[in-house]
Amino acid sequence: MTGYEKVGSIGGLALPILPAPEFSECCRIARALFNASAATVCLRGEPRTWTDLGPDAGPQLRNAAEMADGRPDWEWPALWCGDTRTDPAFTGWLPAGNGDVGFFASAPFGPDQVGRLSVLDARPQAGSPEKSRLLTDLAAMAGQIYDLARAVRGATEREAEFRHLAEMSTDTIIRGNLDGIRLYVSPSIRTLLGYEPEELVGRKAIDIAHPDDIPNFGRFMQNVRDGHIDVAVIELRLQHKNGAWVWMEASLRLSRDPDSQVPNGYVVSVRDVGRRKLLEERLEQLASFDPLTGLPNRSQFSQRLQSALDRSSGTGESVALFYMDLDNFKGINDTMGHAAGDSVLRVCAARLRAELRQDDFVARLGGDEFTAILTADESELPELAQRLVSAVGAPIPHGGQEFRVGLSVGIARAPRDGTSPDVLLSAADRALYRAKAAGRNTFRF
């Protein structure tokens, strides 16, 4: 149950508003991946910009980030200016007086290049094919967020246009009394829920509501009976005659006696919003999961690590963090192409997930970097790390060929190596470098 939206006077009850395009996570990921001080997303014709700034971003750099859409030619392709002081391609991108910008990269996204993702830093930064690909991949993710949010908004607007047209043939119209008992159900209920109208007349909607939705729906109907709601919208799941659960949006209007104006019931227009709910779930999926491997992304990893450490501080249980990096991946990606590289990443992600236990958490941070959060006895960690190394090291078939990569693992433990996410991640990163220095394809604590 997601609640309900205020449409009129409804006693303070509200339905969440569907999301507009939200690029804050893209900016945070971009800034982290490129170790930059600022990242920003802007849309053509949209006054708002989405900006993520690091603590070292000075006033001029902050101003430059907010004006990163200053170039009038929106159809300009992706740009990488490793050193803005010497690269003539940077000319004209930002207004004068932005001397703090030493590195600037930008890529368009969306239909007709409606948006741009830009990364800025005071320090110059050398480019590479992998960095350029990361930039365009992030811009593509921003484009997916834009497309999905636009689809969700479009679906919402179409529904709102007809919401209160009680005679609309695709809606089910219901008349009920203040006790919630249906007095009339229109014939379109056959399509909606598979019932004949007479099967539902004399019954309450709450009788076929999903158990998780009953408490909130009960409070809603109590507000109807108390006269606190004139017009409102609520979402809930009702059970189809075949047993399936169907997401419904019900637009309700309180009815009153024409003479006394005393509330005497309600009229509700009900429709199926399952497709919109799927779009919402897809949008949430995109914000929390890596689209290539299906693993949780950096944002979800950060939340899970914080939760694990919070739980550890209360229970005293040990938390292990594996920081993992593929060995020899760049050579495959650069020489065999991105399709081969993507295939390797997907296979390695699946192998990591298969070797870990059900309660363990594995995520892709970006590129060929992965992490895992485990609550295991310290004695189990070497064997588990070696299993991961061996699994990833097995040949990977692709297009009639076999590729081989290795896995280096850095292991940090809480509370021994730190009790905050940043400290623990830094410790695991140092351990990873020790594994690399030891010849790769191994692990170190």
C-alpha positions in Angstrom: 0.0 0.0 0.0 1.5 3.3 -1.0 -1.0 5.7 0.6 -3.2 8.2 -1.2 -2.9 11.6 -2.7 -4.7 14.7 -1.5 -7.0 15.9 -4.2 -9.4 18.0 -2.1 -10.2 18.2 1.6 -9.3 14.7 2.8 -8.3 15.1 6.4 -4.6 15.3 5.9 -4.2 12.0 4.2 -2.0 11.9 1.1 -0.9 9.8 -1.8 2.8 10.0 -2.9 3.3 12.0 -6.0 5.0 10.1 -8.8 8.6 11.0 -9.4 9.8 13.6 -11.9 13.2 12.9 -13.5 15.7 12.6 -10.6 19.4 12.7 -11.5 21.0 13.3 -8.1 22.3 9.7 -7.9 23.8 9.9 -11.4 25.7 13.0 -10.3 27.0 11.3 -7.1 28.1 8.3 -9.1 29.8 10.4 -11.8 31.7 12.5 -9.2 32.8 9.4 -7.4 33.8 7.4 -10.5 35.9 10.3 -11.8 37.2 11.5 -8.4 36.0 14.9 -9.3 34.8 17.9 -7.2 31.5 18.4 -9.1 29.1 16.7 -11.4 25.9 18.1 -12.8 22.9 17.2 -15.0 20.9 19.8 -16.9 17.9 19.5 -19.3 17.1 21.8 -22.2 14.5 24.3 -21.3 14.5 23.2 -17.6 15.6 25.9 -15.1 16.6 23.3 -12.5 19.9 21.6 -12.5 21.0 18.6 -10.5 24.5 19.1 -9.0 26.6 17.0 -6.6 29.5 18.9 -5.1 32.4 17.6 -3.1 33.7 19.3 0.1 36.7 20.7 -1.8 34.6 22.5 -4.5 35.4 26.2 -4.2 32.9 29.0 -5.0 34.1 29.4 -8.6 33.9 25.7 -9.3 30.4 25.6 -7.7 29.3 28.5 -10.0 30.8 26.7 -13.0 28.9 23.5 -12.2 25.7 25.4 -12.1 26.4 27.0 -15.5 27.7 23.8 -17.2 24.8 24.0 -19.7 26.0 27.4 -20.9 26.9 26.3 -24.4 24.0 27.1 -26.8 24.7 24.2 -29.1 23.0 21.3 -27.2 23.7 18.8 -30.0 27.5 19.0 -29.3 28.8 15.4 -28.9 30.5 14.0 -25.8 33.6 16.1 -24.8 36.6 15.3 -22.7 38.9 18.2 -21.8 41.6 16.8 -19.7 43.2 20.2 -19.3 40.9 23.1 -20.0 43.9 25.5 -20.1 45.4 23.9 -23.2 42.4 22.1 -24.9 40.8 24.4 -27.5 37.6 22.2 -27.4 36.8 23.8 -24.1 36.4 27.2 -25.5 32.9 28.6 -25.2 31.5 26.0 -22.9 31.5 28.1 -19.7 31.4 31.9 -19.3 34.6 33.8 -18.5 35.8 33.9 -15.0 35.8 30.1 -14.4 39.6 29.7 -13.9 39.1 27.1 -11.2 38.0 24.5 -13.8 41.0 22.4 -14.8 39.1 19.4 -16.1 35.7 19.3 -17.8 33.9 16.3 -19.4 30.4 16.4 -20.8 28.1 13.9 -22.6 24.5 14.4 -24.0 21.6 12.0 -23.4 17.9 11.5 -24.1 15.8 12.0 -27.1 17.1 14.9 -29.3 19.9 15.2 -26.7 17.6 16.8 -24.3 20.1 16.6 -21.4 23.8 16.7 -20.6 25.8 15.1 -17.9 29.0 17.1 -17.0 31.9 16.4 -14.6 34.3 19.2 -13.4 37.4 19.4 -11.3 40.0 22.0 -10.4 42.7 19.5 -11.4 43.4 18.4 -14.9 42.6 14.7 -15.5 44.0 12.5 -18.3 41.4 10.8 -20.5 41.2 7.2 -21.6 38.8 5.0 -23.7 37.6 3.5 -20.5 36.8 6.8 -18.9 35.1 8.1 -22.0 33.0 4.9 -22.0 32.1 5.4 -18.4 31.0 8.9 -19.1 28.8 7.9 -22.0 27.4 4.9 -20.0 26.4 7.2 -17.1 24.8 9.6 -19.6 22.9 6.7 -21.1 21.7 5.8 -17.6 20.5 9.4 -17.2 18.7 9.0 -20.5 16.9 5.9 -19.2 15.9 7.7 -16.0 14.6 10.6 -18.1 12.6 8.3 -20.4 11.1 6.2 -17.6 10.1 9.3 -15.6 8.6 10.9 -18.7 6.6 7.6 -19.3 5.4 7.6 -15.7 4.4 11.2 -15.8 2.6 10.7 -19.1 0.7 7.7 -17.7 -0.3 9.8 -14.6 -1.4 12.8 -16.7 -3.6 10.6 -18.9 -5.2 9.1 -15.8 -5.7 12.5 -14.2 -7.5 13.7 -17.4 -10.3 11.2 -17.0 -10.1 10.5 -13.3 -13.4 12.1 -12.4 -15.3 11.3 -15.6 -17.6 8.8 -13.8 -19.2 7.5 -17.0 -15.9 6.6 -18.7 -16.4 3.2 -20.2 -13.0 1.9 -19.2 -13.6 2.7 -15.5 -15.6 0.8 -13.0 -18.1 3.0 -11.3 -19.2 2.1 -7.8 -21.8 3.6 -5.5 -21.5 2.8 -1.8 -22.9 3.9 1.5 -21.0 5.3 4.5 -20.4 1.8 5.9 -18.4 0.9 2.7 -21.1 -1.5 1.3 -21.5 -1.4 -2.4 -24.9 -0.4 -3.7 -24.1 -0.4 -7.4 -21.2 -1.7 -9.5 -20.9 -1.0 -13.2 -20.5 -3.8 -15.7 -16.9 -3.0 -16.5 -16.0 -4.8 -13.3 -16.0 -8.0 -15.4 -12.9 -6.8 -17.2 -11.3 -5.3 -14.2 -11.7 -8.1 -11.6 -13.6 -10.9 -13.3 -16.7 -10.6 -11.1 -20.3 -10.1 -12.2 -21.6 -6.8 -10.7 -24.2 -8.6 -8.6 -21.4 -10.7 -6.9 -20.0 -7.6 -5.4 -23.2 -5.6 -4.6 -23.8 -5.8 -0.9 -20.2 -6.5 0.0 -17.4 -4.2 1.1 -14.2 -3.5 -0.9 -12.1 -4.3 2.2 -13.3 -7.9 1.9 -11.1 -8.5 -1.1 -8.3 -6.1 -0.2 -4.7 -7.3 0.1 -3.9 -8.0 3.8 -1.0 -5.5 3.7 -3.3 -2.8 2.5 -6.2 -3.3 4.9 -5.0 -1.1 7.8 -4.4 2.0 5.6 -7.6 1.4 3.6 -9.6 1.0 6.9 -8.3 4.4 8.1 -9.2 5.9 4.7 -12.8 4.6 4.9 -13.1 5.8 8.5 -12.3 9.3 7.3 -15.0 8.9 4.6 -17.5 7.9 7.2 -16.5 10.9 9.5 -17.0 13.3 6.6 -13.3 14.4 6.5 -12.9 13.5 2.9 -14.7 15.2 0.0 -12.5 14.0 -2.9 -9.5 11.7 -2.8 -7.5 9.1 -4.6 -6.2 5.9 -3.0 -4.2 3.0 -4.4 -4.6 -0.5 -3.1 -4.5 -4.1 -4.3 -7.8 -6.0 -4.8 -8.1 -9.7 -5.5 -9.3 -10.8 -8.9 -11.8 -13.6 -9.1 -9.0 -15.9 -10.3 -7.0 -15.1 -7.2 -4.4 -12.7 -8.6 -3.8 -9.3 -7.0 -4.5 -6.2 -9.1 -3.2 -2.7 -8.4 -6.2 -0.3 -8.4 -6.5 3.5 -8.3 -9.8 4.5 -6.9 -11.0 8.1 -7.3 -13.6 8.8 -4.6 -16.1 11.6 -4.1 -18.2 11.9 -1.0 -22.0 12.3 -1.8 -24.4 14.4 0.3 -28.1 14.6 0.8 -29.4 17.3 -1.6 -31.5 18.9 1.1 -29.6 18.6 4.3 -26.1 18.3 2.8 -25.4 15.5 5.3 -23.0 12.9 3.9 -24.9 9.8 2.7 -22.3 7.7 0.8 -19.7 7.9 -1.9 -19.2 7.4 -5.7 -15.8 5.9 -6.8 -14.3 5.4 -10.2 -11.8 2.5 -10.1 -9.1 1.6 -12.7 -6.2 -0.8 -13.1 -2.8 0.9 -12.7 -0.7 -2.2 -12.9 1.3 -0.9 -15.8 2.2 2.3 -14.0 3.2 0.4 -10.9 5.6 -1.6 -13.1 7.1 1.6 -14.5 7.6 2.9 -10.9 9.3 -0.4 -10.0 11.5 -0.2 -13.0 12.5 3.4 -12.1 13.4 2.3 -8.6 15.3 -0.7 -10.0 17.3 1.6 -12.3 18.2 3.8 -9.3 19.4 0.9 -7.1 20.8 -1.8 -9.5 23.6 -2.0 -12.1 21.8 -2.4 -15.4 24.6 -4.5 -16.9 25.0 -7.2 -14.2 21.8 -6.8 -12.3 23.8 -6.5 -9.0 23.1 -3.7 -6.5 24.9 -0.5 -7.4 27.1 1.8 -5.3 24.2 3.6 -3.8 22.6 0.4 -2.5 26.0 -0.8 -1.3 26.6 2.3 0.7 23.2 1.9 2.4 23.7 -1.8 3.1 27.2 -1.2 4.5 25.9 1.5 6.9 23.1 -0.8 8.0 25.5 -3.7 8.6 27.8 -1.5 10.7 24.9 -0.1 12.7 23.7 -3.6 13.4 27.2 -4.7 14.3 27.6 -1.9 16.9 24.5 -3.1 18.6 25.0 -6.9 18.5 28.8 -7.1 18.4 28.8 -9.4 15.4 31.8 -9.1 13.0 31.2 -7.6 9.5 33.6 -8.5 6.7 34.0 -6.3 3.6 35.5 -7.7 0.4 36.8 -5.1 -2.1 37.3 -7.0 -5.4 38.9 -6.0 -8.7 39.2 -8.1 -11.9 42.7 -8.8 -13.1 43.5 -8.4 -16.8 40.0 -7.2 -17.6 41.2 -4.0 -19.3 43.1 -5.9 -21.9 40.0 -7.9 -22.9 37.9 -4.8 -23.0 40.3 -2.7 -25.0 41.4 -5.4 -27.5 38.2 -7.5 -27.9 35.6 -4.8 -27.7 33.0 -3.7 -25.2 30.6 -6.5 -26.0 33.3 -9.0 -24.8 34.0 -6.9 -21.8 30.3 -6.7 -20.9 30.0 -10.4 -21.2 32.9 -11.0 -18.9 31.5 -8.6 -16.3 28.1 -10.4 -16.4 29.6 -13.8 -16.0 31.9 -12.7 -13.2 29.0 -11.0 -11.4 27.0 -14.2 -11.7 29.9 -16.3 -10.3 30.4 -14.1 -7.4 26.7 -14.2 -6.5 26.6 -18.0 -6.9 29.6 -18.5 -4.5 28.3 -16.2 -1.8 25.6 -17.3 0.7 22.0 -16.2 0.5 22.5 -13.6 3.3 25.7 -12.1 1.8 25.5 -8.9 -0.2 27.5 -8.4 -3.4 27.5 -5.2 -5.5 29.2 -3.7 -8.5 30.7 -0.3 -7.8 31.5 0.4 -11.4 34.0 -0.7 -14.1 35.5 -4.0 -12.9 35.2 -3.3 -9.2 32.9 -5.3 -7.0 32.3 -5.5 -3.2 30.7 -8.0 -0.8 29.4 -7.6 2.7 29.4 -10.7 4.9 28.7 -11.6 8.5 30.9 -14.7 8.8 33.4 -16.0 11.3 36.9 -14.8 10.6 38.0 -18.4 10.1 35.7 -18.8 7.2 36.9 -15.8 5.3 40.1 -17.2 3.7 38.2 -20.2 2.3 35.4 -18.0 1.0 37.8 -15.6 -0.6 39.7 -18.4 -2.3 36.4 -19.8 -3.7 35.7 -16.5 -5.2 39.1 -16.2 -6.8 38.9 -19.7 -8.2 35.3 -19.2 -9.5 36.2 -16.0 -11.4 39.4 -17.5 -12.7 37.6 -20.3 -14.6 37.5 -19.8 -18.4 34.8 -17.5 -19.7 33.3 -18.5 -23.1 32.3 -15.8 -25.5 31.7 -15.9 -29.3 33.6 -19.1 -29.8 36.6 -17.9 -27.7 37.6 -18.3 -24.1 38.7 -15.4 -21.9 40.5 -15.6 -18.6 40.5 -12.9 -15.9 41.7 -13.1 -12.3 40.3 -11.7 -9.1 42.2 -9.7 -6.4 40.4 -9.3 -3.1 41.1 -6.9 -0.2 39.4 -7.9 3.1 38.7 -5.6 6.0 36.8 -6.4 9.1 34.6 -4.4 11.5 35.1 -3.4 14.2 38.8 -4.4 14.0 39.7 -2.3 10.9 37.1 0.4 11.4 33.5 1.1 12.4 32.5 3.7 9.7 31.9 3.0 6.0 34.6 5.3 4.8 37.3 3.9 7.1 36.4 0.3 6.4 36.3 0.8 2.7 39.7 2.5 2.8 41.1 -0.4 4.8 39.7 -2.9 2.2 41.1 -0.8 -0.6 44.6 -0.9 1.0 44.3 -4.7 1.3 43.3 -4.9 -2.3 46.5 -3.1 -3.3 48.5 -5.6 -1.2 46.8 -8.4 -3.1 47.7 -6.7 -6.4 51.3 -6.3 -5.3 51.5 -9.9 -4.3 51.0 -11.0 -7.9 47.2 -10.6 -8.3 44.6 -13.4 -8.4 44.8 -13.7 -4.6 43.5 -12.1 -1.4 44.9 -10.1 1.5 43.6 -8.9 4.8 
